Amino acid sequence: MKTTRKNWTVSIMALALFSMLLSACGGGSAANTAGGNNNAGQTTGASDDLAKIKAAGVMKVGIMGTYPPYNSLGKNGEYEGFDVDIAKGIAEKLGVKAEFTAQDFSGLIPSLQANKLDAVVSQVTITDERKQVIDFSDPYITNNVKIIVGENNTDITKLQDFKGKTIGVGLGTNDESYLRNEVLPEVGNFEIKTYNDVITSLKDLDAGRIDATINNMYALKPIVDENGFKIKAVGEPIKSDQAGVAIRQNNPQLKEAINKALADMKTDGSYEEIYKKWFGEAPPAE
């Protein structure tokens, strides 16, 4: 009798252990399945952005709207510029229309991540840091960045001259990251003053409230011509940036479609036409 009870107890313990193992294996499989479904759901949902854009007939595009000749509000009350025409060209290739929303540059990527926009076409520089949270199309333009100072300034001709000065830059831009993370540690202390738009920074530069800014002359020429700012570019280009169309991550179908649209625009000549329209010269050879 004692032996029987002992055997019975062992049997129960063995059965319980087997059930626990089975449950653990099943739980692992369920977790893996759920993980697989979640991943699949993320990929499918994200890749559906292209289908959603086509179904709506509209691609919602974010821009600054204060950055001529790239993107700004025209006299007719509609947005215009190089970025705007590029976005319109991409939308046309996708068989939809581009609908533009303007806001401060620092808010564009958060709006994209919050699904308020389908894409951002506003000189968003392609960087490894940004690739952690968003994805990019192939580059659609390369810009050379130079130091910009007041017309009578002879103190600043290179980055090393920034020490002890006040330098203006766009808030949340790649230029701001460049100044903080690369130039500041190398050059030494200088003040960085940030702006939500280019025009205000140039007004401060013209008035002597800042000592310099960094930008490219394509961006500055129309603003300088319109406002009569007494400023100039000095020295050699300090860096070159490439801008791409920013989209949400895990969007392979949309990314492929945008890249194809850009490639087709270069093949059919519409890209060169847009480039000449806004910059007065042909795009550099690739």
C-alpha positions as CSV (number, residue, x, y, z in Angstrom):
1,M,0.0,0.0,0.0
2,K,2.8,2.4,0.8
3,T,4.5,1.5,-2.4
4,T,1.3,2.1,-4.3
5,R,0.9,5.5,-2.7
6,K,4.5,6.4,-3.4
7,N,4.2,5.4,-7.1
8,W,0.9,7.4,-7.3
9,T,2.7,10.4,-5.9
10,V,5.6,10.1,-8.3
11,S,3.1,9.7,-11.2
12,I,1.3,12.9,-10.3
13,M,4.6,14.8,-10.0
14,A,5.7,13.5,-13.4
15,L,2.4,14.5,-15.0
16,A,2.6,18.0,-13.4
17,L,6.2,18.4,-14.7
18,F,5.2,17.3,-18.2
19,S,2.2,19.7,-18.2
20,M,4.5,22.6,-17.2
21,L,7.0,21.8,-19.9
22,L,4.2,21.5,-22.5
23,S,2.7,24.8,-21.3
24,A,6.1,26.5,-21.5
25,C,6.7,25.2,-25.0
26,G,3.2,26.1,-26.1
27,G,3.7,29.6,-24.5
28,G,6.9,30.0,-26.4
29,S,5.2,29.1,-29.6
30,A,2.3,31.4,-28.9
31,A,4.7,34.2,-28.1
32,N,6.7,33.6,-31.3
33,T,3.5,33.4,-33.3
34,A,2.2,36.6,-31.7
35,G,5.5,38.2,-32.4
36,G,5.4,37.0,-35.9
37,N,1.9,38.3,-36.4
38,N,2.8,41.6,-34.8
39,N,5.8,42.0,-37.1
40,A,3.8,40.9,-40.1
41,G,1.1,43.3,-39.0
42,Q,3.6,46.1,-38.8
43,T,5.1,45.4,-42.1
44,T,1.8,44.9,-43.8
45,G,0.3,48.0,-42.2
46,A,3.3,50.2,-43.0
47,S,3.6,48.9,-46.5
48,D,-0.1,49.7,-47.0
49,D,0.8,53.4,-46.9
50,L,1.2,53.4,-50.6
51,A,-2.1,51.7,-51.1
52,K,-3.7,54.2,-48.7
53,I,-2.3,57.1,-50.6
54,K,-3.5,55.8,-53.9
55,A,-6.9,55.0,-52.4
56,A,-7.2,58.6,-51.0
57,G,-5.9,60.1,-54.3
58,V,-3.7,62.4,-52.1
59,M,-0.2,62.4,-50.7
60,K,0.0,64.5,-47.6
61,V,3.3,66.3,-47.7
62,G,4.9,68.3,-44.9
63,I,7.1,71.4,-45.7
64,M,8.4,74.4,-43.7
65,G,6.8,76.8,-46.1
66,T,9.3,79.6,-45.2
67,Y,12.4,78.4,-47.1
68,P,12.6,79.8,-50.6
69,P,13.5,78.7,-53.2
70,Y,12.8,75.2,-51.7
71,N,9.4,75.8,-50.3
72,S,7.4,78.9,-49.5
73,L,4.0,80.5,-49.9
74,G,3.7,82.2,-53.2
75,K,2.0,85.5,-54.1
76,N,-1.0,83.5,-55.4
77,G,-1.5,81.9,-51.9
78,E,-0.2,78.5,-53.0
79,Y,3.1,76.8,-51.9
80,E,5.9,76.9,-54.5
81,G,9.6,76.0,-54.7
82,F,12.0,73.2,-55.7
83,D,10.7,70.8,-52.9
84,V,7.1,71.6,-53.8
85,D,7.7,70.8,-57.5
86,I,9.6,67.6,-56.6
87,A,6.7,66.5,-54.4
88,K,4.2,67.3,-57.1
89,G,6.3,65.3,-59.6
90,I,6.4,62.3,-57.3
91,A,2.7,62.5,-56.6
92,E,2.0,62.6,-60.3
93,K,4.1,59.5,-60.9
94,L,2.1,57.8,-58.2
95,G,-1.2,58.8,-59.8
96,V,-2.3,61.2,-57.0
97,K,-2.1,64.8,-56.0
98,A,0.2,66.4,-53.5
99,E,-1.4,68.2,-50.6
100,F,0.9,70.5,-48.5
101,T,0.9,71.3,-44.8
102,A,3.4,73.9,-43.5
103,Q,4.9,74.0,-40.0
104,D,8.2,74.6,-38.2
105,F,10.9,72.3,-39.2
106,S,11.3,70.9,-35.7
107,G,7.7,69.6,-35.9
108,L,7.8,67.9,-39.3
109,I,9.2,64.5,-38.3
110,P,7.0,64.2,-35.2
111,S,4.0,64.9,-37.4
112,L,5.2,62.2,-39.8
113,Q,5.5,59.7,-37.0
114,A,2.1,60.6,-35.7
115,N,0.6,59.7,-39.2
116,K,-0.5,63.3,-39.8
117,L,1.7,63.3,-43.0
118,D,2.6,60.7,-45.6
119,A,5.9,62.3,-46.4
120,V,8.2,65.3,-45.7
121,V,9.8,67.0,-48.7
122,S,11.5,69.9,-47.0
123,Q,15.3,69.6,-47.3
124,V,15.4,66.9,-44.7
125,T,19.1,66.0,-44.6
126,I,19.8,62.2,-44.6
127,T,21.6,61.3,-41.5
128,D,22.3,58.1,-39.5
129,E,20.6,59.6,-36.5
130,R,17.4,60.3,-38.4
131,K,17.5,56.8,-39.9
132,Q,16.9,55.5,-36.4
133,V,13.3,56.9,-36.4
134,I,12.4,57.5,-40.1
135,D,13.3,56.2,-43.5
136,F,14.5,58.1,-46.6
137,S,14.1,57.9,-50.3
138,D,17.2,58.1,-52.5
139,P,18.7,61.6,-52.3
140,Y,17.1,64.2,-54.6
141,I,19.5,67.0,-54.1
142,T,23.0,67.8,-52.8
143,N,23.7,71.1,-51.1
144,N,27.0,72.8,-50.3
145,V,26.9,74.6,-47.0
146,K,29.0,77.8,-46.4
147,I,29.6,80.3,-43.7
148,I,27.4,83.4,-44.0
149,V,28.4,86.7,-42.4
150,G,27.5,90.4,-42.6
151,E,28.8,92.3,-45.6
152,N,31.4,94.2,-43.6
153,N,32.5,91.3,-41.4
154,T,36.2,90.5,-41.8
155,D,36.6,88.5,-38.5
156,I,35.0,85.2,-39.7
157,T,36.2,83.3,-42.7
158,K,36.4,79.8,-41.3
159,L,34.9,77.6,-38.6
160,Q,37.8,78.2,-36.2
161,D,36.7,81.9,-36.1
162,F,33.4,81.0,-34.5
163,K,35.1,80.9,-31.0
164,G,33.5,83.5,-28.8
165,K,30.9,84.4,-31.3
166,T,27.1,83.9,-31.7
167,I,26.1,81.7,-34.5
168,G,22.5,81.4,-35.8
169,V,21.0,78.1,-37.1
170,G,17.7,76.5,-37.8
171,L,16.1,74.7,-34.9
172,G,16.1,70.9,-35.3
173,T,18.1,71.0,-38.5
174,N,21.1,69.0,-39.5
175,D,23.1,72.2,-39.4
176,E,22.3,72.6,-35.7
177,S,23.4,69.0,-35.0
178,Y,26.6,69.7,-37.0
179,L,27.4,72.8,-35.0
180,R,26.7,71.2,-31.6
181,N,28.3,67.8,-32.2
182,E,31.2,68.5,-34.5
183,V,32.1,72.1,-34.6
184,L,31.7,73.1,-31.0
185,P,33.9,70.4,-29.5
186,E,36.6,71.2,-32.1
187,V,36.5,75.0,-32.1
188,G,35.7,75.8,-28.5
189,N,33.0,77.8,-26.9
190,F,30.6,79.8,-29.0
191,E,26.9,80.5,-28.6
192,I,24.4,78.8,-30.8
193,K,21.1,80.7,-31.3
194,T,18.3,78.7,-33.0
195,Y,15.5,79.9,-35.2
196,N,12.3,78.5,-36.6
197,D,12.8,80.1,-40.0
198,V,15.6,81.3,-42.2
199,I,14.3,84.8,-42.7
200,T,14.4,85.7,-39.0
201,S,18.0,84.4,-38.7
202,L,19.1,86.5,-41.7
203,K,17.4,89.6,-40.2
204,D,19.3,89.1,-37.0
205,L,22.5,88.6,-39.0
206,D,21.9,91.8,-41.1
207,A,21.2,93.7,-37.9
208,G,24.3,92.4,-36.1
209,R,22.5,90.4,-33.4
210,I,24.4,87.3,-34.5
211,D,27.8,87.1,-36.0
212,A,27.3,84.3,-38.6
213,T,25.1,81.5,-39.8
214,I,25.6,78.5,-42.0
215,N,23.5,77.7,-45.0
216,N,23.7,77.3,-48.8
217,M,23.4,80.2,-51.2
218,Y,20.6,78.6,-53.2
219,A,18.5,79.0,-50.1
220,L,19.7,82.5,-49.3
221,K,19.7,84.2,-52.6
222,P,16.0,84.8,-53.1
223,I,15.6,86.0,-49.5
224,V,18.6,88.3,-49.8
225,D,17.4,89.7,-53.1
226,E,13.9,90.4,-51.8
227,N,14.9,91.9,-48.4
228,G,18.2,93.7,-49.4
229,F,20.2,92.0,-46.6
230,K,23.8,93.1,-46.6
231,I,25.4,89.6,-46.1
232,K,27.9,87.4,-47.9
233,A,29.2,83.8,-48.1
234,V,32.8,83.4,-47.2
235,G,35.4,80.6,-47.5
236,E,35.1,77.2,-49.0
237,P,32.1,74.9,-48.4
238,I,32.3,73.5,-44.9
239,K,30.2,70.4,-45.7
240,S,27.8,68.9,-48.3
241,D,24.4,67.5,-47.4
242,Q,22.0,65.3,-49.3
243,A,18.3,65.6,-48.8
244,G,15.7,62.9,-49.3
245,V,12.0,62.3,-49.0
246,A,11.3,61.4,-45.4
247,I,8.7,58.6,-44.8
248,R,7.8,56.3,-41.9
249,Q,9.9,53.3,-41.3
250,N,9.0,49.8,-42.7
251,N,7.4,51.2,-45.9
252,P,9.2,49.2,-48.6
253,Q,6.4,49.6,-51.2
254,L,6.1,53.4,-50.7
255,K,9.9,53.8,-50.7
256,E,10.3,51.8,-53.9
257,A,7.6,53.8,-55.6
258,I,9.1,57.1,-54.6
259,N,12.6,56.1,-55.7
260,K,11.1,54.9,-59.0
261,A,9.3,58.2,-59.4
262,L,12.5,60.2,-58.8
263,A,14.5,58.0,-61.2
264,D,11.8,58.5,-63.9
265,M,11.8,62.3,-63.4
266,K,15.5,62.3,-64.1
267,T,15.1,60.1,-67.1
268,D,12.2,62.1,-68.7
269,G,13.9,65.4,-68.0
270,S,11.4,66.8,-65.6
271,Y,13.9,66.8,-62.7
272,E,16.3,69.0,-64.7
273,E,13.5,71.3,-65.7
274,I,12.6,71.8,-62.1
275,Y,16.2,72.3,-61.0
276,K,16.8,75.0,-63.7
277,K,13.5,76.7,-62.8
278,W,14.6,77.3,-59.2
279,F,18.4,77.5,-59.3
280,G,19.0,78.9,-62.8
281,E,21.4,76.2,-63.8
282,A,21.5,72.5,-64.7
283,P,21.9,70.0,-61.8
284,P,25.5,68.7,-61.3
285,A,26.4,65.5,-63.0
286,E,26.0,62.4,-60.8
